Amino acid sequence: MTQAPTYDVCAVGNAIVDVLAPSDAAFLDAQGLTAGSMQLVDAARSAALYEAMAAGVEASGGSAGNTVAGVGSFGGRAAYIGKVADDQLGGVFSHDIRAAGVHFETAPLRNGAASGLATGVCMINVTPDGQRTMCTFLGAANQLEAADIDAALIGASAIVYLEGYLFDPAPARAAFEAAAAAAHAAGRKVAITLSDSFVVHRWRAELLAFIEASADIVLANEAELTALFETDDFDAAAARLASIVEVAAVTRGAEGSVVLSGDEQVAVAAFPVDKVVDTTGAGDQYAAGFLLGLSRGLTLEEAGRLGSLAASEVIAHWGPRPMTPLRELAQSAGLTLGG
């Protein structure tokens, strides 16, 4: 008999500090940036962009880190595996994620700054329509490997959640394999987010192979889903994804989301927002509510509504993590959080 989990969700991802600043189309053009994209940059490019950007805010981020912070905001039990360096930003990241109620004990990279592998940073330029354009220096985050996977921690978590952004480096992909194996050995579920259509284009065949072999749950947005199956037909792509995993959730911006499991398909409306300020973290927070709901045995619709609620909170302000406790918002909205 499988033991009751200690944690609802354990996430594996890139541990990164976000730098968010207001921007406009002219600035993006001047910097040679494609609006709405995410690209990897080296330390020199990251530093130059930091100097050119408008004044902004710094906040601990990383996609999966944002998700487990959201799980914590719901009052859920979350854990995180990710690599920072033993530098100032690494200390900031570690403090912030633990302050969000998340268990985080991954050993930091020693002397990272001296070897050009400081704690990862993501430069995020946000245009007036709330769209974000991201340039990420992975640094120490890129050094996660299979040895960093705590099999006991994974086994104690109802769902292990893998961040697609971490699929680029081969050692991290090995860490994914180790995490998935540990989860399934303990009778737990494996979830993965596709993270970005650029990630999908780079690793489509490998991602599909991993999903078919190791994933039980997939989260994606519409662009990522259609890129995965190389089609513009949303319904066809959704059906194909549902045929290879137990559960899939696909976000569609203002149109809400679609949750699929076998022949079941549930449309979940987006929660209304007075003004979209910054879409950074919207998908991450959707994942927080959705995965927490699944881990606690809620229906697909109930889990999707928790995801929509969390996404609506984060896009109404700057930054990728909740400012209002999601547990309070769920209670006000009459949404169940399960046991």
N, C-alpha and C positions, 0 to 999 in steps of 0.2 A: 504494500500500500504506500502511495506517495505521501511524504510528509507535507503538512501545511507549510506554505512558503513563508519565509521571514520577510521577504520584500515583494511588493507588487510588480515592480519593474526594475531591472538592472540594465543600464545603457552602456554601450561601448562606443566611444566616439573621439573626435578631435577636440582636445581641450584647448580652447582659444579664447582670448580676450577681444571683444568687439570694440571698435572705435567708430561711432556713428556721428555723421555730420550732415547738415542740410546742403543740398546741391541743386544744380539745374542742368538742362541739356547742354548748354554752352560749355560748362566745366567738364562734363563727360566727354564731349567732342574734343576739347583741348587736351584731355588726358588719353585720348584714344580708347575710351571705354565704351562697351556696348551696353546700353541701358537694360537693366534687369538681369544681367549676366553675373556669373561667379567665375573668376579665374584665379589660378595660382600664380603667385609672384615670388621673387627672391627677396632677400633681406634689403638690398639696396633700393629696389623698386618700392617696397613697402615703406621705407623711410622717406623716400622722395614724395610719395603720395601723401604721407602723413603731414609733411611740411606744406604741401599745396592745398590741403583740404581746409574748409572752414572750421571754426571752433566747434567742438561737439562734446559728446559724452563718451566715457569709457565704461564698459560693463562686461563682466564675465559672460561668455557666450559659448559658441560651439553648438551645433544643432542638437545633438543628443543631450548635451549638458543642459540646454534650455528645456528640453522635454522633461528630464527628471526633476528640474527645479519646478516645473509645472505640476508634476505628480505630487511633489512635496507641498505645493500651494493648495492642492485639493485635500491635503491631510493624508495622502498616500505614503506608502513606505517605499523609498527609492534608494538605489545604489548606482554608482558610476565607476567606470574604468576608463581612464584616459591619461595621457602623458603630458606633464608640464616639466619645465626646467626648474632647477633650484635657484631661481632668480626672483626679483621683485614681483613681476607679473604672475609668475607661478604661485607665489604666496597669495596674491590677490585672488586668483582663480580658486585656489584651494579653500581660502576663507569663505568666499562667496557661496560656493556650492555646498559647503558644510552648513553655512548659516541658513540655507534653504531647506535644511533638514535631510540632506542627502548623504549617505554613507560613501566616503571617498578615501581610499587608502593606497592607491597606486603609487609605487615608488617614483619619485621625480628623477629626471635625467640629471646626473651630476656634471658640473662644469659645462653645462650646455652653452652658455653665452660665449665661453672661450673657444668653442668649436663651431661657432656660427649657428647654433641650434638653440636659440633662446625660446622662451615660451611663445607659442603661436599667437598671431594677431590677425584680425580681419578688419580691413578698412571698408566701411560701408557708407556710400554716398546715397542719401535719400532725397529724391526729387519731390516737388510739391504734391504730386499725386500719390505719394506714399510708397512708390516703387523703390526698391533698393538694388544698388549695383555694388557687388562685393569683390574685393581683391584680397586674397588670403595668403599670408606667409605662414606656412605650417610649422616650421621650426621643430621644436621638441615633439609636438603632437604627431608628427610623421614618424616618430621612432617607436610607436607602440608595436609590440610583437607578441607572439604566442606566450612567451614566458610571463607576460604581464597579466594574463588571464587567470583569475582566481576561480578555479573550478568549483570550490566549495561555495563561493559567493554566487556564482551562476546557478548552481544547483539549488540554492536557497531562494531563488527568485521565480515568481510565477511566469514572467515573460522576460526574455533577454532581447534587448532592442539594439540593433546594429545600424550605425549611421553610414549611409551610402558614400558620403564624402571620404570616408576612410578606406574606400575600396581601391584607391590609386596605388599606394605602395604595397609591394608583394609581402613584406613582413606583416603588415596590418591585415592583409587578406588571410594570411595564415592564422592570425589571431581570431578572425571571424570564424574560420573553420574550427578552431579549438573551442571557442565559445559555444558554437552551435552543437558540437559534439557533446560538450559537458551538459548543456541544457537538455538535449534529448536523452542522454544517459540517465538524467534525474527525472525524466518524465515532464519536462517543462516545454514551453512554446518559444519558438524563435521568430522574431519580427525584424523586418528590415525596411528602412525608408530609402527610396531611390535618390532623394536629396536634391538632385539638379539634373536637368536634361543634358547638360554638358558631360556630367559623369556617365549618364546612360550612353551617350554617343561614343564616349571613349572606351567603355567596357561592356557594351551591350551583350555580346556572346557570353562573356564570363559571368556577368550579373545574372543572366537567364539561367545559366548552368547552376550557379549557386542557389538561386531561388527554387528551382525545380528539385534540387537535391536536399536543401537544408532549411528553407523558410516555410513557416506555417502561416505567417501574417505578412502582408506587404502594404505599405503606405506610400502613396505617390500623389502628385498633382496631375492634371490633365496632360500637360506638355510632356512630363516624364513618362506617363503611361503610353502615350502614342509613339514616343521615341523608342520605347522598349520593343514595341511590336512593329515599328516602321510602317505606320498607317495613320491616316487622318480620321479614320472611322472610330470615334470614341466607343460606341457600343460594341464593336467587334473586338477592340483592344481590351475592354473591360471583361468581356466574356472569356477571352483567352486567358487573362490573368486569373479569373475565378476558377478556371479549369485546372490550374496547376498549384493553387494554394488553398488553404482552408478558409481564410478570410482576407479580403482586400478592402481598403478604404481609399477612395480617390477624391481629392478636394478639387473644387471647381470655382474658387474665388467667391464672388457675390452670389453665385448660384448654389452655394452650399457644398454638399458632398454626396457621394454615392457609396454605399457599403454593400459588399457582395459576399455571399457564402453559398457555394453550390448553385442551386437554381434560385436562391433567395436574393433579391435586390431591393435595397431600401434607400430611398432618397431622403436626405436630411437637409432641412433648410438652414441657411446661415442665420445667426442671430443678428438683428439690426444694430448698426453702429451709426452714431450721429455724424462722425467725421473720421475718415481713415487718415491717420497721422503717419504711420510707419508700418509697413507690412513685414518688417523683419521679425522672424519668430512665429509667424502665423501658422505655418505648417508644423513647426515644432510643438506649439501649444495644442494644436488639434490632436497631435499624436499623444500628448500627455493625457488629455481627457479620454480619448478613444482607448488607449492601452490600459489605463486604470480601470475603465469600465469593463473591458474584456477580462482583465485579471480577476475581477470580482464577480464574474458571472452574469453581467448585465446583458440585455438583448442588444442586437446590433444597432437598433434605433437609439436606445438609451445611451450606449457608448458613443455613438455619433453625435448625439446632442451635447454630451459633455465636451467632446472635441470642438464642436462649433462654439460653445460658450467660451471656452478657453481662448480660441482664436479671436473671438470678438473683443475680449478684454485686451489682448496684447496689441492689436492694430489701432487701438484708440489712443495710444501714447507712444513716446519714444522708447526704444529698447526692446529686447527680445524675451524678457521674462515678466511675469505678472507683477503688477503694482498693488492690485486689490486681491486679497486672498480668494482663490478660486472656490474654496470650500464655502465661503460666505455667499458668493454669487450663485453657486449651485443651489444652496438652500433657499435663497431668495426667489430663484426661478422654479422651485419645486422639483428639482432634479434629484434622483436618488444616486447615492455614491456606493451603494452595496455594502457588504460587510467589512 
